[in-house]
Amino acid sequence: MAFPLRKILLATEGTEFDVGAERLGIDLAAGERLPLAVVLPLVSNPVYLSLAPELEEATEAEAAAKLAALRRRAVQKSVVFSAVVRRGEEPFREIVDAARESGTDLIVLRRRGKRSYLANLLLGEMVHTVIGHAPCDVLIVPRAAQLWSRGIVLAADGSSHSDRATAAAAALAVRYGLPMTIVSVAEKRAGIEAAKRNVETAMKAASALGARVTGRTAAAEKPYEVILGTAQETGADLIVIGRRGLGRIEHLLLGSTSEQVASRTACPVLIVQQGGSPLPG
């Protein structure tokens, strides 16, 4: 998430699960004095709709009403608003395609939709797939989350993903005048020295960009627990983490560290990309 931020895309289905992302998307656009583009994906089943065309009219009317209400909220904060309804068999494709076509810098997205047996562990399936294929950074927003105002936690692991996440977190820290805490977690005690080097490198880079930064390291079998604990202890209300592997099998089992963090925190999580991967066929 580089500054100056140029284009924000809010992805919403207008449900109760989307209210946090909608609120934060509008507040971020207002604070940055940027227009807000919105995409509302609708699942399309051509065969079914051909048998019951009145359903298409009803869903279109409902989507239009949701976007009209969102537009009113944006206009109240002097945000220039544009929206599009995109139909497709898979909502994530419509979101990713909209981001690619518009050259979006940041997708703002809810954390999950309807609850399922995995809801307490992982992100919603659509959200997970958007993260995996987005051409830009993705901001995951829980329902009750607000725009950051207290502090930032950066999870650093020494990878190229982590380097870009460091730059993004530092830019945000400077932009919003917030303290920044860098944490690196070794899954085994033997890796603690590498974790210390990760923190030292990230602190040097963030300080060079003007951020007020502190660092900490830990050894833990579940790195996400340390990251979440650090955010709670420091009062941070934004977590920044680089995206690493988000494979299908990993998702169905335990999920990556970034997903585990985003699934469990009450604050927004910025997942910094190296670049989106091709859409599956």
Secondary structure, DSSP 4 states (H G I P E B T S, - for coil): --SS---EEEE---SGGGHHHHHHHHHHHHHHT--EEEEEEEE--HHHHHH-HHHHHHHHHHHHHHHHHHHHHHHHTT--EEEEEEEESSHHHHHHHHHHHHT-SEEEEES--S--TTTTTS--HHHHHHHHH-SSEEEEE-TT-----S-EEEE--SSHHHHHHHHHHHHHHHHHT--EEEEEEESSGGGHHHHHHHHHHHHHHHHHTT--EEEEEEE-S-HHHHHHHHHHHHT--EEEEE-----HHHHHHT--HHHHHHHH-SS-EEEE-S-PPPPP-
